[in-house]
């Protein structure tokens, strides 16, 4: 199944609130861990880690 929307991000820890409108939901925080993407369990948005040396990592 194709994700609802794909968003490129530069950090492994992100938050999602559904983007407002009809698909909005409570803000949740997601951590990719060692993966290159994570899907929001509420709205199905897929957050994909950008390639390159400027990718932020958690401390």
C-alpha positions as CSV (number, residue, x, y, z in Angstrom):
1,X,0.0,0.0,0.0
2,X,1.3,3.4,-1.0
3,X,1.7,6.0,1.9
4,X,-0.6,8.9,2.0
5,X,2.2,11.4,1.6
6,X,6.0,11.2,1.6
7,X,8.0,13.9,3.4
8,X,11.7,14.2,3.3
9,X,13.3,15.0,6.7
10,X,16.8,15.6,8.0
11,X,16.4,14.1,11.5
12,X,15.6,10.7,12.7
13,X,13.3,12.1,15.4
14,X,10.2,14.0,14.0
15,X,6.7,14.9,15.0
16,X,3.5,14.6,13.1
17,X,0.1,16.3,13.6
18,X,-1.5,15.3,10.4
19,X,-0.9,18.6,8.7
20,X,-4.1,20.2,9.8
21,X,-7.5,20.1,8.0
22,X,-9.5,16.9,7.8
23,X,-6.5,14.6,8.4
24,X,-5.2,16.3,11.5
25,X,-4.6,14.4,14.7
26,X,-2.9,14.9,18.1
27,X,0.8,15.7,17.7
28,X,2.9,12.6,18.2
29,X,6.7,12.1,18.2
30,X,8.3,9.4,16.1
31,X,11.8,8.0,16.1
32,X,13.2,6.1,13.1
33,X,15.9,4.3,15.0
34,X,18.2,2.6,12.4
35,X,15.5,2.7,9.6
36,X,15.5,5.1,6.7
37,X,11.8,6.0,7.0
38,X,8.8,5.8,9.4
39,X,5.1,5.9,8.8
40,X,2.7,7.9,11.1
41,X,0.2,5.4,12.6
42,X,-2.6,8.0,12.6
43,X,-2.5,9.5,9.1
44,X,-0.2,7.3,7.1
45,X,2.3,10.0,6.2
46,X,5.8,8.5,5.5
47,X,8.8,10.5,6.7
48,X,11.9,9.6,4.7
49,X,15.4,10.4,5.9
50,X,17.4,12.7,3.5
51,X,20.6,11.3,2.2
52,X,23.9,13.1,2.9
53,X,26.2,14.2,5.6
54,X,23.9,16.9,7.1
55,X,21.5,14.3,8.6
56,X,21.0,15.1,12.3
57,X,21.3,12.3,14.9
58,X,19.9,12.1,18.4
59,X,22.2,12.8,21.3
